[in-house]
């Protein structure tokens, strides 16, 4: 936490003396150096690093020489005095340069000051609970206030009051006037299970006794009060009766390669317990000097931190801790390229491609082994070059190895089989197509090559050697039996053209064999399928005319897809999207297809309603209904309607009529329906008839009554006697009553047509 040099020296000086029960030799905290190393310390108020007597910022000004300033400097690491109950602090302090007051205090506080330190004497806050060792240059307890100062005080409890009856040494004889001086004074404060002593410049000045059984923080406060002295400290070192912890390494760091053993810690002491965290990679997390072994599969440095906690066997709650930063350096990421050669080439040039992203690992060093039993001094079996070469004299498989070592000593190696191929390749191929060799369709080539030893190393395929003799497809990783695919671009000649494939096969750099094959490439038809205008779901079968072959190549086309016949008759029976494919096959077996998606829009759903009966002179709304997208309506004819664009117009017919309702939506789809309106004419009754048998007006006929099947007719005499009644006038009245002719005279009738029509009353004259 504060550097490791003191720990190394400490371990060598102490030697863990047997039988030593108490040794305040563990450096708990430090505040020193030039410039001052402030790691682990919290500065508050006016406290700062600066220069008063020395240079290079080697002093800490707890508060500067100004009226009303105060400050605090406290160690961030707490100490539990109920367990670790012995400590001592050494430091140099100085109070000078101004008009005196107030002073410096070394404190053990339950809660360290936070924010700007305020309060009365020595900058100690009123709520501060703990121990205060005070060097006071202003006496607030006597008059005059500058008498018997400077003085030394031991104070405990909450807050601070220099007038408390706790241990105090006043400067009555002037023996300690040096405490306020231009020179630094050296203070030693010791705490041993409640026994407190204050020594300055080797002289024991004051003692006290008070036990503190809580965890607190050690540090300094200072204040100028109403005067102006500089209050500064330097060379602070605090020792505690703790077992020393040492995580190892130099200056808190250690490094190693991936999977390399890294020694941690120090020599063990049987009086101590040890605990390491984290435990990953540590062979034993409970010993003083474990061994660490970590992987690093990346290509950069991996940084981890390990902690050790050292405690007394007899007092495990009292412990110290230390940490070490481990850098696990990456091994080289090794790889190398193998040349593709045949025996005729002989010279094999190897190329290293190892890498790292850790710049400290460069440069690499190399150690190659070529596995050549025929190697000589002139053609050695090893090399330390990055990209070496070797001459082989036999076609066979060799195990070539490269070992790479980084600049920091990390190593990796790789062994790869390397083949020196035979010098006699034999090119072979078989070409095929799905049908004929059709232009713009895949042509398939199967490799059928061979070599007398090893494998082929390269294939060059000139797909159209006669036309493009310099354009080839190259495969640097061929395998015997491999498939290749090629598609030729379309050409304008519908009759086709001849094509030659040149096939070159290598087993090395100079070992090569070539074959060629020619064939006729048939022109492919070209199909255009234009977009189809969206249709409506109630349309009749639609002939698709948007697809055609456009080059004039003879052949046959047909359609496929949901709702379409092979001849292209599409029935839009429901709304939706329908992929339709048009495939054209030439007479020579080449084909091309194109697809369009036919969109079918939903047609409006419309009903003009059930046929209606309307009494002459009455009005009714037409009972139409419809659903669809933004519909518009049109009735025809408009005769007797109050509107021809409303869904339910009012109809006042004078005669029977049939209406047609047309509904159209925003997509242009239409639907129609019809309704018949029958007009019920009012019944017309004659006012006389002559049932004399001459065949003329022999019965009383009521006109239009047949349209009222439930109509009721009643005839009465003057005296009110019912002499005739009928429903629907199925049998017209013939002027008789119970089969006997009635006398000439006037009779009265009541006609009730029904269907909501008005009752008709009147008289009728019977003549003979």
VOGU-3710 file (C-alpha; in Angstrom, 3 decimals, decimal comma):
1> xxxxxxxxxx> 0,000/0,000/0,000  2,843/2,391/0,820  5,697/0,720/-1,080  7,597/-2,509/-0,411  11,186/-1,432/0,291  10,590/-1,168/4,031  9,003/-4,592/4,143  11,971/-6,275/2,526  14,375/-4,543/4,931  12,119/-5,266/7,875
11> xxxxxxxxxx> 11,953/-8,980/7,142  15,728/-9,196/6,936  16,274/-7,207/10,159  13,656/-8,755/12,421  14,272/-12,345/11,474  11,122/-13,330/13,367  12,968/-13,747/16,642  11,716/-16,790/18,632  10,058/-15,984/21,936  9,357/-12,361/20,915
21> xxxxxxxxxx> 5,857/-11,720/22,276  5,564/-8,017/21,450  7,242/-6,054/18,722  5,877/-2,799/17,371  7,909/-3,255/14,194  5,188/-3,643/11,585  4,959/-0,441/9,579  1,256/0,257/9,674  1,367/3,559/7,735  3,842/6,115/6,379
31> xxxxxxxxxx> 3,662/9,714/5,282  6,998/10,848/3,967  9,365/11,117/1,048  10,341/13,917/-1,291  7,869/14,677/-2,640  5,577/13,355/0,075  3,820/10,118/-0,914  0,207/10,750/0,157  -1,211/7,380/-0,977  -3,544/6,038/1,700
41> xxxxxxxxxx> -4,019/9,387/3,476  -7,039/11,686/3,469  -6,397/15,454/3,441  -9,130/17,779/4,744  -9,505/21,497/5,358  -6,353/23,541/4,717  -4,000/20,547/4,830  -1,626/20,361/1,846  1,867/19,309/0,742  4,425/22,117/0,550
51> xxxxxxxxxx> 7,832/23,539/1,539  8,733/25,470/4,723  12,246/24,407/5,773  13,068/21,772/3,161  12,635/21,491/-0,610  10,943/19,102/-3,043  7,547/19,220/-1,284  8,784/17,033/1,571  6,575/18,620/4,273  2,851/18,467/5,065
61> xxxxxxxxxx> 1,275/21,778/6,099  -1,582/20,704/8,335  -2,669/24,330/8,400  -0,882/27,443/7,012  -0,037/30,640/8,869  -3,345/32,475/8,588  -5,990/33,440/11,135  -8,780/30,919/11,582  -7,353/28,077/9,487  -7,466/24,413/10,393
71> xxxxxxxxxx> -6,833/21,090/8,701  -6,546/17,355/9,145  -4,542/14,468/7,682  -5,738/10,931/8,536  -4,709/7,452/7,440  -7,458/5,659/5,512  -6,688/2,280/7,122  -8,420/1,664/10,497  -6,945/-0,200/13,454  -8,938/-2,115/16,083
81> xxxxxxxxxx> -7,378/-1,442/19,493  -9,544/-4,081/21,147  -7,549/-6,702/19,199  -4,355/-5,035/17,944  -3,745/-3,036/21,125  -0,179/-1,803/20,675  1,133/0,890/18,373  3,622/3,720/18,253  3,900/6,747/16,033  7,037/8,694/15,153
91> xxxxxxxxxx> 7,016/12,012/13,326  8,690/15,399/13,089  6,552/18,450/13,819  7,061/22,214/13,605  4,989/25,195/14,853  6,496/28,569/13,902  6,664/31,567/11,549  3,759/33,560/12,989  2,369/34,907/16,235  1,865/31,514/17,914
101> xxxxxxxxxx> -1,350/29,548/18,607  -2,944/27,176/18,381  -1,144/23,849/17,963  -0,958/20,309/16,561  -2,656/17,123/17,830  -1,921/13,490/16,990  -5,226/11,605/17,303  -6,813/8,177/17,389  -10,475/8,905/16,502  -13,459/6,628/16,125
111> xxxxxxxxxx> -14,555/8,591/13,044  -11,957/10,691/11,215  -12,798/14,311/10,378  -14,579/14,718/7,060  -14,879/17,898/5,048  -13,401/21,123/6,360  -12,206/20,638/9,948  -13,791/23,218/12,240  -14,038/23,648/15,989  -12,077/25,165/18,828
121> xxxxxxxxxx> -8,537/24,326/19,891  -6,177/22,437/17,611  -8,869/21,907/14,964  -10,373/18,930/16,814  -14,103/18,683/16,017  -16,489/18,769/18,963  -17,827/15,291/18,056  -14,405/13,609/17,829  -14,258/10,545/20,118  -10,902/9,008/20,979
131> xxxxxxxxxx> -7,328/9,850/22,015  -5,673/13,258/21,380  -1,961/13,925/22,010  -1,749/17,734/21,901  1,143/20,145/21,426  -0,569/23,419/22,410  1,021/26,885/22,045  -1,881/28,899/23,513  -3,165/28,544/27,102  -6,897/29,171/27,365
141> xxxxxxxxxx> -6,998/27,994/31,003  -4,896/30,753/32,705  -4,273/34,455/32,456  -2,303/35,715/30,772  -2,995/33,207/28,005  0,576/33,167/26,773  2,001/31,923/30,062  3,218/28,370/30,712  3,231/27,560/26,982  3,932/25,599/24,952
151> xxxxxxxxxx> 2,453/22,606/26,769  1,764/18,880/26,183  -1,673/17,307/26,843  -3,139/13,802/26,792  -6,904/14,004/26,219  -9,571/11,376/25,663  -13,331/11,262/25,343  -15,652/13,173/23,028  -14,423/16,538/21,756  -11,493/18,493/23,192
161> xxxxxxxxxx> -10,987/20,813/26,133  -7,471/21,771/27,116  -8,654/22,635/30,641  -9,797/19,082/31,474  -8,072/17,468/34,466  -6,309/14,896/32,297  -2,499/14,512/31,977  -0,895/17,899/31,154  2,701/19,156/31,099  2,957/22,963/31,219
171> xxxxxxxxxx> 6,103/24,962/30,457  6,422/26,392/33,983  10,207/26,401/33,982  10,692/27,047/30,304  12,126/23,560/29,819  9,940/22,747/26,839  9,919/26,099/25,081  11,640/24,367/22,171  8,307/22,739/21,187  7,520/25,952/19,294
181> xxxxxxxxxx> 10,634/26,432/17,218  11,982/27,132/13,769  13,458/23,627/13,890  11,570/20,376/13,598  11,118/18,340/16,794  10,921/14,547/16,753  7,932/13,034/18,575  7,412/9,423/19,693  3,931/8,469/20,913  3,346/4,966/22,229
191> xxxxxxxxxx> 0,170/3,100/23,170  0,400/-0,263/25,011  -2,914/-1,704/26,253  -3,964/1,717/27,591  -0,520/2,924/28,701  0,239/6,154/26,827  3,603/7,916/26,656  4,766/11,060/24,857  8,479/11,493/24,096  10,026/14,462/22,216
201> xxxxxxxxxx> 13,617/14,500/21,041  14,332/11,430/23,205  12,882/12,972/26,404  9,829/11,344/28,020  7,529/14,309/28,671  4,154/12,875/29,658  2,334/9,615/30,394  -1,284/8,572/30,888  -3,553/5,559/31,005  -6,787/5,076/29,101
211> xxxxxxxxxx> -8,016/1,973/27,234  -9,740/2,197/23,829  -11,737/-0,855/22,791  -12,957/0,210/19,383  -11,785/0,591/15,806  -10,480/4,002/14,859  -8,214/6,045/12,602  -4,794/7,640/13,268  -3,887/11,104/12,036  -3,255/14,779/12,736
221> xxxxxxxxxx> -5,332/17,914/13,289  -4,124/21,509/13,649  -5,487/25,029/13,979  -4,089/28,563/14,127  -6,994/29,883/16,175  -6,693/33,673/16,225  -2,957/33,736/15,554  -0,636/32,851/12,692  1,860/29,989/12,957  2,600/27,419/10,297
231> xxxxxxxxxx> 1,810/23,915/11,586  3,653/21,207/9,669  4,764/17,579/9,949  7,093/15,241/8,046  8,697/11,783/8,195  5,594/10,175/9,691  5,815/6,430/10,382  3,325/4,434/12,449  4,202/0,961/13,761  1,680/-1,546/15,057
241> xxxxxxxxxx> 1,961/-4,819/16,923  0,760/-6,835/13,926  2,264/-9,750/12,071  3,929/-8,338/8,942  2,376/-9,221/5,593  4,482/-9,521/2,464  2,805/-10,624/-0,766  6,119/-10,822/-2,622  7,547/-9,378/-5,786  9,559/-6,198/-6,203
251> xxxxxxxxxx> 7,808/-2,953/-5,315  4,509/-4,805/-5,173  4,720/-6,375/-8,601  5,713/-9,687/-10,197  5,360/-11,110/-13,671  5,638/-14,375/-15,518  4,609/-16,151/-18,675  1,424/-18,132/-19,112  1,511/-21,314/-16,974  4,890/-20,284/-15,546
261> xxxxxxxxxx> 5,393/-20,764/-11,783  5,496/-17,433/-9,880  6,703/-17,418/-6,279  4,562/-15,360/-3,887  4,993/-14,330/-0,248  7,944/-14,844/2,064  9,419/-17,299/4,572  6,770/-18,826/6,864  6,399/-18,204/10,593  4,648/-20,820/12,690
271> xxxxxxxxxx> 3,139/-18,110/14,910  1,103/-16,727/11,992  -1,940/-17,707/9,931  -2,042/-16,836/6,205  -4,973/-16,354/3,828  -4,632/-15,516/0,127  -7,394/-14,129/-2,076  -8,350/-14,874/-4,719  -7,238/-18,493/-4,571  -7,373/-19,123/-8,339
281> xxxxxxxxxx> -4,058/-20,534/-9,573  -2,491/-20,712/-6,077  -1,258/-24,144/-4,996  -2,078/-23,474/-1,319  -3,951/-20,356/-0,171  -3,125/-20,870/3,522  0,702/-20,800/3,519  3,158/-17,897/3,588  4,902/-18,640/0,286  2,538/-20,274/-2,212
291> xxxxxxxxxx> 3,281/-20,779/-5,892  1,040/-19,146/-8,494  0,420/-20,585/-11,952  -2,019/-18,823/-14,308  -3,075/-19,288/-17,927  -3,185/-16,520/-20,509  -4,828/-17,515/-23,753  -4,972/-13,963/-25,043  -2,325/-12,055/-26,992  -1,944/-9,246/-24,421
301> xxxxxxxxxx> -0,702/-8,936/-20,829  -3,306/-9,974/-18,251  -3,079/-8,079/-14,942  -4,450/-9,496/-11,666  -4,108/-8,531/-8,031  -3,622/-10,966/-5,137  -3,952/-10,203/-1,420  -2,475/-11,903/1,636  -3,775/-11,456/5,159  -1,365/-12,413/7,976
311> xxxxxxxxxx> -2,790/-12,935/11,479  -1,439/-14,113/14,829  -2,180/-17,770/15,590  -2,947/-16,701/19,163  -4,927/-13,631/18,159  -6,428/-14,257/14,694  -8,443/-11,058/14,780  -5,253/-8,988/14,666  -3,906/-9,119/11,163  -2,211/-7,081/8,467
321> xxxxxxxxxx> -2,622/-7,310/4,731  -0,549/-6,762/1,629  -1,093/-7,068/-2,074  0,879/-7,880/-5,175  0,063/-7,072/-8,783  0,700/-9,997/-11,115  1,298/-9,542/-14,818  0,794/-12,732/-16,808  2,569/-12,197/-20,081  1,199/-13,909/-23,188
331> xxxxxxxxxx> 3,029/-16,658/-24,970  3,644/-15,964/-28,659  0,646/-16,769/-30,825  2,529/-19,107/-33,103  1,805/-20,105/-36,670  3,743/-20,505/-39,885  3,061/-20,981/-43,543  4,117/-24,111/-45,433  5,148/-23,856/-49,084  3,280/-25,922/-51,654
341> xxxxxxxxxx> 6,143/-27,671/-53,488  6,861/-30,833/-55,404  10,093/-32,779/-55,460  11,125/-31,026/-58,632  10,991/-27,645/-56,800  13,212/-28,962/-53,949  13,601/-25,635/-52,058  10,957/-25,124/-49,349  10,514/-21,538/-48,102  8,765/-21,352/-44,699
351> xxxxxxxxxx> 7,129/-18,110/-43,481  6,522/-17,350/-39,818  3,262/-15,557/-38,898  3,562/-15,602/-35,094  2,383/-12,445/-33,346  1,618/-10,730/-30,045  -0,099/-7,513/-28,999  2,327/-7,094/-26,108  5,106/-4,774/-27,395  7,404/-5,794/-24,523
361> xxxxxxxxxx> 7,415/-9,343/-25,929  9,157/-8,280/-29,150  11,366/-9,197/-30,858  10,830/-12,957/-31,124  13,588/-15,501/-31,514  13,105/-18,716/-33,517  14,257/-22,300/-33,509  13,204/-24,380/-36,545  13,511/-28,129/-37,047  12,894/-29,482/-40,581
371> xxxxxxxxxx> 12,718/-33,262/-39,848  14,937/-34,128/-42,841  16,978/-37,321/-42,334  19,049/-36,344/-45,381  20,084/-32,973/-43,909  23,759/-31,978/-44,158  26,005/-29,269/-42,779  25,456/-27,315/-45,988  21,698/-27,969/-45,762  21,182/-28,126/-41,972
381> xxxxxxxxxx> 18,152/-29,538/-40,215  17,700/-26,447/-37,997  17,500/-22,671/-38,389  17,130/-19,573/-36,190  15,867/-17,334/-38,995  12,331/-15,979/-38,948  11,571/-17,218/-42,478  14,032/-20,014/-43,260  14,332/-22,293/-46,284  15,372/-25,920/-46,664
391> xxxxxxxxxx> 16,115/-28,264/-49,584  14,352/-31,643/-49,461  15,500/-34,605/-51,566  12,572/-37,017/-51,176  8,839/-36,822/-51,727  7,339/-37,654/-48,340  5,610/-36,154/-45,262  7,851/-34,322/-42,782  7,020/-32,996/-39,274  8,295/-29,421/-39,269
401> xxxxxxxxxx> 8,544/-27,681/-35,884  8,973/-24,018/-34,972  9,687/-22,879/-31,402  9,170/-19,148/-30,767  10,541/-17,341/-27,708  9,481/-13,804/-26,843  11,823/-11,075/-25,616  10,592/-11,714/-22,049  11,223/-15,453/-22,278  7,708/-16,727/-22,991
411> xxxxxxxxxx> 7,734/-19,754/-25,286  5,367/-21,598/-27,596  5,989/-24,217/-30,235  4,078/-25,723/-33,119  4,631/-28,862/-35,180  2,858/-29,200/-38,522  2,991/-31,953/-41,134  4,655/-30,773/-44,339  4,428/-32,718/-47,584  6,894/-32,642/-50,457
421> xxxxxxxxxx> 4,568/-33,759/-53,262  5,416/-35,960/-56,195  6,412/-34,354/-59,498  3,846/-36,121/-61,703  0,324/-34,637/-61,357  -2,432/-35,934/-63,666  -5,242/-33,483/-64,422  -8,747/-34,927/-64,614  -12,252/-33,478/-64,598  -15,885/-34,330/-65,287
431> xxxxxxxxxx> -18,388/-31,624/-66,181  -22,155/-31,877/-65,882  -25,253/-29,691/-65,798  -28,766/-29,990/-64,427  -30,016/-30,368/-68,026  -28,145/-29,341/-71,137  -25,206/-26,950/-70,810  -27,521/-23,965/-70,599  -26,316/-20,398/-70,546  -26,835/-18,630/-67,175
441> xxxxxxxxxx> -27,370/-21,882/-65,272  -24,895/-23,642/-62,999  -22,329/-25,900/-64,598  -20,671/-28,402/-62,273  -17,062/-29,600/-62,534  -15,845/-32,622/-60,529  -12,094/-32,867/-59,990  -10,692/-36,277/-60,933  -6,999/-35,421/-60,745  -4,223/-37,490/-59,149
451> xxxxxxxxxx> -0,534/-37,214/-58,239  2,103/-39,891/-57,785  2,659/-38,794/-54,125  1,045/-36,256/-51,818  -1,653/-33,957/-53,094  -2,329/-31,268/-55,622  -1,381/-27,775/-54,506  -3,153/-25,540/-56,986  -5,882/-25,640/-59,629  -6,454/-23,032/-62,356
461> xxxxxxxxxx> -9,772/-23,288/-64,228  -10,141/-21,277/-67,440  -13,909/-21,524/-67,892  -13,899/-19,951/-71,365  -10,352/-20,350/-72,610  -11,015/-19,506/-76,248  -12,692/-16,187/-75,438  -10,851/-15,243/-72,229  -7,495/-17,109/-72,192  -6,093/-14,989/-69,308
471> xxxxxxxxxx> -9,022/-15,186/-66,912  -8,921/-18,143/-64,525  -10,439/-19,238/-61,244  -7,585/-20,271/-58,916  -7,899/-22,642/-55,983  -4,830/-22,724/-53,695  -6,373/-25,385/-51,427  -7,536/-28,050/-53,862  -8,612/-31,532/-52,847  -8,883/-34,442/-55,235
481> xxxxxxxxxx> -12,594/-35,047/-55,794  -13,572/-31,425/-55,093  -16,575/-29,847/-56,854  -16,529/-26,485/-58,606  -19,504/-24,485/-59,835  -19,671/-21,864/-62,578  -22,392/-19,855/-64,265  -21,795/-18,335/-67,691  -23,102/-14,866/-68,464  -25,943/-14,587/-70,961
491> xxxxxxxxxx> -25,102/-13,907/-74,573  -27,208/-12,544/-77,457  -26,856/-15,521/-79,827  -30,017/-17,596/-79,271  -28,595/-20,489/-81,247  -25,781/-21,058/-78,657  -21,965/-21,123/-78,896  -18,986/-23,424/-78,271  -17,014/-23,186/-75,001  -13,647/-24,702/-74,036
501> xxxxxxxxxx> -12,649/-25,363/-70,405  -8,900/-25,540/-69,702  -8,016/-27,333/-66,449  -4,492/-26,876/-65,011  -3,406/-28,931/-61,979  -0,199/-28,392/-59,930  1,534/-30,541/-57,311  4,119/-27,816/-56,594  5,501/-24,652/-58,099  6,814/-26,146/-61,340
511> xxxxxxxxxx> 4,980/-29,506/-61,489  1,927/-29,061/-63,706  -0,493/-30,982/-65,963  -3,193/-29,568/-68,296  -6,333/-30,925/-70,003  -9,128/-29,216/-71,975  -12,740/-30,039/-72,850  -15,106/-28,314/-75,287  -18,888/-28,373/-75,368  -21,842/-26,456/-76,789
521> xxxxxxxxxx> -23,369/-23,850/-74,496  -27,099/-23,480/-75,182  -28,743/-20,063/-74,967  -31,071/-19,678/-72,073  -34,554/-18,189/-72,490  -35,204/-14,844/-70,859  -38,446/-14,292/-69,028  -40,073/-11,034/-68,029  -42,945/-11,052/-65,574  -44,373/-7,555/-65,120
531> xxxxxxxxxx> -46,332/-6,587/-62,008  -49,998/-7,577/-62,068  -52,516/-4,859/-61,241  -54,170/-5,739/-57,916  -57,407/-7,676/-58,344  -60,597/-7,805/-56,304  -61,725/-10,966/-54,550  -65,090/-11,031/-56,395  -63,558/-10,719/-59,855  -64,107/-13,529/-62,343
541> xxxxxxxxxx> -61,171/-15,670/-63,486  -58,377/-13,390/-64,714  -56,069/-14,348/-67,616  -52,458/-13,449/-66,663  -50,877/-11,761/-69,666  -47,997/-10,009/-67,872  -45,457/-12,886/-68,271  -43,591/-13,725/-71,477  -40,295/-14,976/-72,955  -38,712/-12,027/-74,765
551> xxxxxxxxxx> -35,836/-13,464/-76,864  -37,950/-15,538/-79,249  -36,431/-18,886/-78,212  -38,935/-21,630/-79,019  -40,393/-23,404/-76,011  -43,330/-23,709/-73,676  -44,341/-21,597/-70,693  -46,658/-22,446/-67,859  -47,836/-20,946/-64,605  -47,868/-22,402/-61,117
561> xxxxxxxxxx> -49,088/-21,195/-57,771  -52,229/-21,073/-55,672  -55,369/-20,316/-57,650  -53,748/-20,347/-61,092  -53,999/-22,849/-63,940  -51,041/-23,876/-66,083  -52,439/-21,712/-68,899  -52,425/-18,651/-66,623  -56,082/-18,326/-65,618  -56,124/-16,941/-62,080
571> xxxxxxxxxx> -59,227/-17,049/-59,893  -59,093/-14,467/-57,089  -61,389/-16,387/-54,756  -60,159/-14,733/-51,544  -58,133/-11,721/-50,447  -54,391/-12,086/-49,897  -51,008/-12,225/-51,639  -50,418/-15,039/-54,122  -46,916/-15,805/-55,483  -47,298/-16,871/-59,108
581> xxxxxxxxxx> -44,349/-18,347/-61,008  -43,987/-18,398/-64,737  -41,570/-21,050/-66,037  -40,423/-21,171/-69,628  -38,663/-24,275/-70,951  -36,964/-24,071/-74,329  -37,136/-26,950/-76,796  -33,487/-27,690/-75,950  -34,321/-28,089/-72,266  -33,074/-24,764/-70,864
591> xxxxxxxxxx> -35,404/-22,890/-68,607  -35,888/-19,655/-66,808  -38,527/-18,654/-64,319  -39,842/-15,431/-62,891  -42,232/-14,748/-60,057  -44,722/-12,028/-59,267  -46,925/-11,666/-56,248  -50,527/-11,077/-57,222  -52,353/-8,971/-54,669  -56,056/-9,704/-54,238
601> xxxxxxxxxx> -57,979/-6,962/-52,464  -61,086/-7,828/-50,429  -64,250/-6,783/-52,289  -66,979/-4,917/-50,377  -69,702/-7,048/-48,793  -73,060/-5,540/-49,748  -76,728/-6,477/-49,298  -79,623/-4,415/-50,666  -81,924/-6,213/-48,215  -84,999/-8,463/-48,490
611> xxxxxxxxxx> -87,717/-7,581/-51,010  -90,264/-5,171/-49,559  -94,050/-4,469/-49,739  -95,074/-0,819/-49,694  -98,640/0,487/-49,459  -99,508/2,985/-52,122  -98,596/6,448/-50,897  -96,365/5,205/-48,037  -92,520/5,538/-47,651  -89,911/3,104/-46,365
621> xxxxxxxxxx> -86,085/3,159/-45,890  -84,353/0,592/-48,049  -82,834/-2,000/-45,600  -79,356/-2,156/-47,176  -76,115/-3,044/-45,330  -72,439/-3,049/-46,390  -68,882/-3,416/-45,060  -65,557/-2,505/-46,602  -62,856/0,154/-46,795  -64,122/3,734/-47,300
631> xxxxxxxxxx> -67,184/2,718/-49,255  -69,234/4,837/-51,666  -72,760/3,909/-52,807  -74,817/4,296/-55,960  -78,514/3,285/-56,375  -80,179/2,872/-59,718  -82,640/3,867/-60,902  -83,031/6,980/-58,758  -86,840/7,001/-59,371  -88,870/7,448/-56,118
641> xxxxxxxxxx> -85,646/7,749/-53,961  -84,680/10,762/-51,852  -80,950/10,054/-52,552  -79,004/7,698/-54,778  -75,735/7,851/-52,715  -76,995/6,979/-49,226  -76,747/3,405/-47,992  -80,406/3,444/-46,840  -82,319/6,043/-48,849  -86,072/6,680/-48,378
651> xxxxxxxxxx> -88,275/5,139/-51,067  -91,843/6,436/-51,914  -92,850/4,230/-54,887  -95,911/4,642/-57,046  -95,472/1,291/-58,739  -93,528/-1,936/-58,453  -89,781/-1,377/-59,002  -86,409/-3,172/-58,748  -83,360/-1,251/-57,414  -79,650/-2,110/-57,801
661> xxxxxxxxxx> -77,145/-1,053/-55,089  -73,485/-0,664/-56,159  -70,776/-0,287/-53,414  -67,195/0,716/-54,344  -64,179/0,899/-51,990  -60,941/2,898/-52,001  -59,167/0,103/-53,942  -61,683/0,324/-56,781  -63,387/-2,967/-55,915  -67,173/-3,035/-56,390
671> xxxxxxxxxx> -70,054/-5,278/-55,322  -73,774/-5,110/-56,255  -77,104/-6,436/-55,022  -80,799/-5,881/-55,949  -84,055/-5,423/-54,080  -87,647/-5,639/-55,413  -90,253/-3,189/-54,085  -93,888/-4,218/-54,586  -96,486/-1,428/-54,297  -99,795/-2,431/-52,698
681> xxxxxxxxxx> -102,545/-0,383/-54,536  -105,594/0,602/-52,540  -108,653/-1,680/-53,076  -111,380/-0,117/-55,323  -114,986/-1,240/-54,636  -117,840/-0,647/-57,272  -120,905/1,193/-55,868  -123,417/-1,012/-57,794  -123,795/-4,344/-59,533  -126,687/-6,309/-61,149
691> xxxxxxxxxx> -126,751/-10,030/-60,405  -129,460/-10,786/-63,054  -127,679/-13,571/-64,864  -126,930/-11,628/-68,018  -123,200/-12,157/-67,547  -122,564/-8,462/-66,968  -121,660/-7,319/-63,406  -123,310/-10,387/-61,976  -120,895/-10,297/-58,948  -119,401/-7,547/-56,834
701> xxxxxxxxxx> -115,671/-7,465/-57,865  -113,240/-5,433/-55,652  -110,212/-4,314/-57,657  -106,619/-4,982/-56,133  -108,024/-6,871/-53,157  -106,167/-9,991/-54,310  -102,908/-8,254/-53,235  -104,190/-8,372/-49,652  -104,392/-12,078/-48,818  -105,563/-11,276/-45,291
711> xxxxxxxxxx> -108,043/-8,612/-46,351  -111,526/-8,928/-44,773  -114,820/-7,856/-46,479  -118,174/-7,477/-44,618  -121,629/-6,408/-46,043  -124,544/-5,245/-43,911  -128,250/-4,360/-44,468  -129,638/-0,996/-43,492  -130,688/-2,612/-40,241  -127,117/-3,643/-39,544
721> xxxxxxxxxx> -127,532/-7,333/-40,302  -124,354/-9,029/-41,550  -125,269/-10,759/-44,766  -121,787/-11,471/-46,257  -118,191/-11,726/-45,190  -115,016/-13,052/-46,802  -111,239/-13,126/-46,247  -109,384/-12,180/-49,372  -112,637/-12,155/-51,385  -111,985/-15,649/-52,623
731> xxxxxxxxxx> -115,657/-15,806/-53,715  -117,093/-12,462/-54,849  -120,582/-11,568/-53,480  -123,386/-12,559/-55,884  -126,227/-10,607/-54,145  -127,597/-13,556/-52,154  -127,923/-14,364/-48,482  -128,015/-17,991/-47,487  -128,616/-18,908/-51,122  -131,614/-16,613/-51,599
741> xxxxxxxxxx> -131,498/-13,497/-53,802  -131,685/-10,303/-51,845  -134,073/-7,535/-52,868  -132,963/-4,502/-54,808  -131,670/-1,865/-52,474  -128,713/-0,237/-50,812  -126,351/-2,194/-48,668  -123,234/-1,201/-46,702  -119,696/-2,651/-46,721  -116,549/-2,535/-44,601
751> xxxxxxxxxx> -113,206/-3,523/-46,190  -110,206/-4,171/-43,893  -107,222/-4,728/-46,297  -104,637/-5,399/-43,566  -100,890/-4,783/-44,008  -101,405/-1,432/-42,283  -103,846/-0,079/-44,872  -106,787/2,081/-43,850  -110,293/0,603/-43,458  -112,571/1,319/-46,417
761> xxxxxxxx> -116,316/1,899/-45,842  -119,085/2,616/-48,302  -122,477/1,624/-49,802  -123,366/-0,532/-52,728  -126,631/-0,613/-54,739  -127,990/-4,002/-55,758  -129,880/-3,864/-59,091  -131,816/-6,513/-60,982
//
